[in-house]
Amino acid sequence: MKLMIAAATVAAALACAPAMAQAQDAAGAPGAYVNIGGAYSSQSGIDLGAIQAKVGYRFSPYLGVEGEAAFGVDDDSLRVGATRAKIELKHQFAAYVVGFLPVGANTDLLARVGYGTTKIGASAAGVGASGSDESVNLGVGLQHHFDGVNGIRVEYLRSEYDGGGDSDTFGVSYVRRF
């Protein structure tokens, strides 16, 4: 009986091996991908939430490019004297070069460097204003594909603005490979 169970276990493992190899090969294979998710950004005590979308292309297991767009969904407020000002992310766009380091079946560490623009709006007592600033962006993250096509990405991004200042952004997104 033990021999039958061992033989069945070996047979099942051998039957799954091609599927596991295919999924592992798919994770680092060249091709297009999209991400959609949420991000939380903090700068000088102002915390903003956004929905993000990324479109990218992976040229090799180690190198890719991507474009990113984000739009504010969670505003913050700031007290200026006796007045409370509402702060909101209007939009953010950026382009990146992405380095991937495969660390396991369907799992990559990633690092990205890019340049972007961010537009922030503020309003208080019926008066509004907005402004844009460009930034150099540096990020790291981890992504895992559950089946070689669908996955999740967790990342941290540091933005250094041309006009001075910086922000820290944490994001989680769904990843779809094509």
C-alpha positions in Angstrom: 0.0 0.0 0.0 2.8 2.4 0.9 4.5 1.6 -2.5 1.2 2.5 -4.3 0.9 5.8 -2.5 4.6 6.7 -3.3 4.1 5.7 -6.9 1.0 7.8 -7.2 2.8 10.8 -5.6 5.7 10.5 -8.0 3.3 10.1 -11.0 1.3 13.2 -9.9 4.5 15.3 -9.5 5.8 14.2 -12.9 2.5 15.1 -14.5 2.6 18.6 -13.0 6.3 19.3 -14.0 5.6 20.6 -17.5 2.9 23.0 -16.2 5.3 24.3 -13.5 8.1 24.8 -16.0 5.8 26.6 -18.4 4.6 28.9 -15.6 8.2 29.6 -14.6 9.3 30.4 -18.1 6.3 32.7 -18.7 7.1 34.9 -15.7 10.5 36.0 -17.1 9.6 35.8 -20.8 9.6 38.9 -23.0 6.2 40.6 -23.5 3.7 43.3 -22.6 2.1 43.7 -19.2 -0.4 46.0 -17.5 -0.8 46.8 -13.8 -3.7 48.4 -12.0 -3.8 49.2 -8.4 -3.7 51.7 -5.6 -1.0 53.8 -4.1 -0.5 55.9 -1.0 1.8 58.9 -1.2 3.2 61.0 1.7 5.0 64.3 1.4 5.6 66.7 4.3 2.7 65.4 6.4 0.3 65.4 3.4 -1.1 61.9 2.6 -2.8 61.3 -0.7 -4.4 58.2 -2.2 -4.4 57.3 -5.9 -5.4 54.7 -8.4 -2.5 53.8 -10.7 -2.2 52.1 -14.1 1.0 50.9 -15.7 1.7 49.6 -19.2 5.1 48.0 -19.8 7.1 45.8 -22.0 9.7 43.3 -20.7 12.5 42.9 -23.3 14.3 40.1 -21.4 14.2 38.4 -18.1 16.1 41.3 -16.7 15.1 44.5 -18.5 11.9 46.4 -19.4 10.3 49.8 -19.7 7.0 51.1 -18.4 4.7 54.1 -18.4 2.6 55.1 -15.4 -0.5 57.2 -14.8 -2.1 58.0 -11.5 -5.1 59.9 -10.5 -6.1 61.1 -7.0 -8.9 59.3 -5.1 -8.2 60.2 -1.5 -7.5 63.9 -0.6 -6.0 65.4 2.5 -6.4 68.7 4.3 -3.9 71.0 5.8 -4.5 73.8 8.3 -3.0 77.2 7.2 -3.6 79.7 10.0 -7.3 79.6 10.8 -8.2 78.1 7.4 -8.3 74.5 6.4 -7.0 73.8 2.8 -8.0 70.8 0.8 -5.0 69.1 -1.0 -5.6 66.7 -3.9 -3.6 64.8 -6.5 -4.8 65.8 -9.9 -2.6 63.5 -11.8 0.9 62.0 -12.1 2.6 60.6 -15.3 6.0 59.0 -15.5 8.2 56.8 -17.7 10.6 54.2 -16.3 13.4 51.8 -17.1 12.8 48.6 -15.0 15.4 46.0 -13.9 14.0 42.6 -13.0 15.8 40.0 -10.9 14.1 36.6 -11.0 14.4 35.1 -7.5 12.1 32.1 -7.8 9.4 30.5 -9.9 7.2 33.4 -11.0 8.8 35.8 -8.5 10.9 38.9 -9.4 12.6 41.6 -7.4 12.4 44.8 -9.4 14.1 48.2 -9.4 13.0 51.2 -11.5 14.3 54.6 -12.4 12.3 57.2 -14.3 11.2 60.8 -14.7 7.7 62.1 -14.2 5.4 65.0 -13.6 2.9 65.5 -10.8 0.0 68.0 -10.6 -1.3 68.9 -7.1 -4.4 71.1 -6.4 -5.3 73.1 -3.3 -8.4 75.0 -2.3 -9.4 77.0 0.7 -12.2 79.4 1.5 -13.5 79.1 -2.1 -10.2 79.9 -3.7 -8.3 77.2 -5.6 -4.8 76.8 -7.2 -2.8 74.1 -8.7 0.8 73.5 -9.7 3.0 70.9 -11.4 6.5 69.7 -10.7 8.8 67.3 -12.4 10.7 64.5 -10.5 13.3 61.9 -10.7 11.7 58.7 -9.4 13.5 55.7 -7.9 11.7 52.5 -6.8 12.0 48.9 -5.7 9.4 46.2 -5.5 8.5 42.6 -5.6 6.1 40.9 -8.0 4.7 37.3 -8.0 2.7 35.7 -10.8 0.4 33.0 -9.5 0.0 31.2 -12.8 2.6 32.9 -15.0 0.1 35.4 -16.3 -1.9 36.9 -13.3 0.0 38.3 -10.4 0.5 40.9 -7.7 3.1 43.7 -7.3 4.1 45.5 -4.1 6.4 48.5 -4.4 8.0 51.6 -2.9 8.8 54.7 -4.9 10.9 57.8 -3.9 10.3 60.9 -5.9 12.8 63.8 -5.8 11.1 67.0 -7.2 13.0 69.5 -9.3 11.4 72.4 -7.3 12.6 70.9 -4.0 11.1 68.3 -1.7 10.4 64.6 -2.1 7.6 62.1 -1.6 7.4 58.4 -0.6 4.8 56.2 -2.3 3.7 52.7 -1.5 1.7 50.7 -4.0 -0.1 47.4 -4.5 -1.3 46.3 -7.9 -2.7 43.5 -10.0 -0.4 42.4 -12.8 -1.5 40.9 -16.1 1.0 39.6 -18.6 0.2 39.2 -22.3 
